[in-house]
Amino acid sequence: MRNFDSIRRHLQAAKFHMTEHDVDVVCIELSLDHGTRHQAIFLSELDDDDGRPYLRVSTAVAPITGLDAKKALIFNWQSRVGYLAIGDLDGVPHLQLCENRPYDGLDPAEVDRLVLEIGGLGDRMERMLSAGGDLF
């Protein structure tokens, strides 16, 4: 998988539920816990300082208002996959779980794994930080 178009084609062929897509952003709606929970996963492309393309997989976890930063930082330290960041969602700052991967070495199975892992982990974090809520 060498570019964002190949990622998009794979996601369509793999029958992921794509709820919205743009030229440079794809949103996948994951159904979790036998359909009782849902998580939106966003895939986009970004370039490093040398112009090397990366795939970014991210999901919103919680609005930062009233968020216990200590819990989030402890999670960030213990996480083996993904990292936490703050991103804007409809004008409101939100905690985001993200993972960036260079296209070199990405194959369809790894893209699927990233979507499912970031989605599932993001939902567990959301549940933990929002007393069981399911906003995203």
C-alpha positions as a printed NumPy array, in Angstrom:
array([[  0.   ,   0.   ,   0.   ],
       [  1.824,   3.036,  -1.281],
       [ -0.736,   5.851,  -1.166],
       [ -4.023,   6.95 ,   0.354],
       [ -6.032,   5.848,  -2.687],
       [ -4.853,   2.254,  -2.201],
       [ -5.886,   2.454,   1.475],
       [ -9.341,   3.763,   0.495],
       [ -9.814,   1.032,  -2.12 ],
       [ -8.813,  -1.636,   0.401],
       [-11.245,  -0.324,   3.045],
       [-14.079,  -0.374,   0.503],
       [-13.195,  -3.899,  -0.647],
       [-12.942,  -5.069,   2.989],
       [-16.533,  -3.827,   3.482],
       [-15.764,  -1.438,   6.347],
       [-18.731,   0.851,   7.015],
       [-17.444,   4.162,   5.648],
       [-19.763,   6.878,   6.939],
       [-18.055,   9.794,   5.25 ],
       [-15.083,  10.262,   3.037],
       [-13.283,  13.095,   1.357],
       [-10.305,  13.303,  -0.935],
       [ -7.897,  13.122,   1.999],
       [-10.004,  11.737,   4.915],
       [-11.948,   8.507,   5.404],
       [-14.234,   7.862,   8.373],
       [-15.082,   4.3  ,   9.392],
       [-17.902,   3.555,  11.815],
       [-17.032,   0.476,  13.86 ],
       [-19.729,  -1.492,  15.634],
       [-18.412,  -2.939,  18.908],
       [-19.709,  -5.149,  21.733],
       [-22.279,  -6.875,  19.512],
       [-23.625,  -3.564,  18.213],
       [-24.144,  -1.919,  21.61 ],
       [-21.254,   0.524,  21.149],
       [-19.815,   2.431,  18.192],
       [-16.549,   4.201,  17.454],
       [-15.661,   6.489,  14.547],
       [-12.139,   5.977,  13.177],
       [-10.542,   8.556,  10.891],
       [ -7.816,   7.76 ,   8.395],
       [ -5.826,  10.47 ,   6.677],
       [ -2.449,  11.078,   5.111],
       [  0.299,  13.289,   6.464],
       [  3.897,  13.876,   5.451],
       [  6.963,  14.004,   7.667],
       [  9.589,  16.741,   7.4  ],
       [ 11.261,  14.902,   4.513],
       [  8.003,  14.581,   2.58 ],
       [  7.648,  10.865,   3.377],
       [  3.92 ,   9.945,   3.496],
       [  2.348,   8.432,   6.602],
       [ -1.065,   6.98 ,   7.287],
       [ -2.706,   8.474,  10.406],
       [ -5.394,   6.443,  12.132],
       [ -7.223,   8.333,  14.897],
       [-10.347,   8.369,  17.011],
       [-11.848,  10.884,  19.414],
       [-11.936,   9.635,  22.996],
       [-13.369,  12.443,  25.142],
       [-13.73 ,  16.219,  25.302],
       [-10.868,  17.614,  27.353],
       [-13.237,  19.621,  29.535],
       [-13.162,  18.076,  33.002],
       [-10.785,  15.345,  31.828],
       [ -8.399,  13.873,  34.378],
       [ -5.078,  14.564,  32.649],
       [ -3.259,  12.257,  35.055],
       [ -5.341,   9.257,  33.897],
       [ -4.683,  10.13 ,  30.28 ],
       [ -0.928,  10.5  ,  30.801],
       [ -0.726,   7.225,  32.741],
       [ -2.522,   5.528,  29.855],
       [ -0.149,   7.161,  27.356],
       [  2.872,   5.833,  29.267],
       [  1.462,   2.294,  29.455],
       [  0.161,   2.116,  25.882],
       [  2.038,  -0.069,  23.443],
       [ -0.035,   1.128,  20.505],
       [ -1.116,   4.641,  19.724],
       [ -0.486,   7.895,  21.486],
       [ -2.705,  10.586,  22.918],
       [ -3.051,  14.057,  21.45 ],
       [ -5.487,  16.933,  21.539],
       [ -7.372,  17.636,  18.337],
       [-10.263,  19.842,  17.352],
       [-13.652,  18.224,  16.762],
       [-16.376,  20.634,  15.641],
       [-14.601,  23.521,  17.376],
       [-14.174,  21.683,  20.702],
       [-10.782,  20.324,  21.865],
       [-10.908,  16.54 ,  22.315],
       [ -8.498,  13.892,  23.477],
       [ -7.589,  11.77 ,  20.454],
       [ -5.992,   8.345,  20.222],
       [ -3.688,   8.298,  17.178],
       [ -1.252,   6.048,  15.372],
       [  0.964,   7.102,  12.468],
       [  2.572,   4.566,  10.141],
       [  4.779,   5.082,   7.107],
       [  3.301,   3.593,   3.953],
       [  6.465,   1.544,   3.495],
       [  5.655,  -1.85 ,   4.962],
       [  1.888,  -1.28 ,   5.239],
       [ -0.184,  -4.117,   3.862],
       [ -3.951,  -4.709,   3.924],
       [ -3.794,  -6.887,   7.059],
       [ -1.888,  -4.18 ,   8.954],
       [ -4.393,  -1.496,   7.906],
       [ -7.243,  -3.698,   9.158],
       [ -5.408,  -4.359,  12.415],
       [ -4.782,  -0.641,  12.968],
       [ -8.432,   0.272,  12.374],
       [ -9.694,  -2.434,  14.725],
       [ -7.06 ,  -1.878,  17.402],
       [ -7.335,   1.918,  17.521],
       [-11.14 ,   1.623,  17.391],
       [-11.392,  -0.907,  20.193],
       [ -8.809,   0.785,  22.38 ],
       [-10.368,   4.194,  21.769],
       [-13.765,   2.86 ,  22.805],
       [-12.334,   1.344,  26.011],
       [-10.657,   4.661,  26.828],
       [-13.863,   6.555,  26.096],
       [-15.781,   4.22 ,  28.405],
       [-13.2  ,   4.672,  31.161],
       [-12.967,   8.472,  30.884],
       [-16.685,   9.155,  30.443],
       [-18.265,   6.804,  33.014],
       [-19.397,   4.367,  30.346],
       [-20.519,   6.96 ,  27.772],
       [-20.528,   6.286,  24.038],
       [-20.224,   9.689,  22.345],
       [-18.03 ,   8.694,  19.422]])
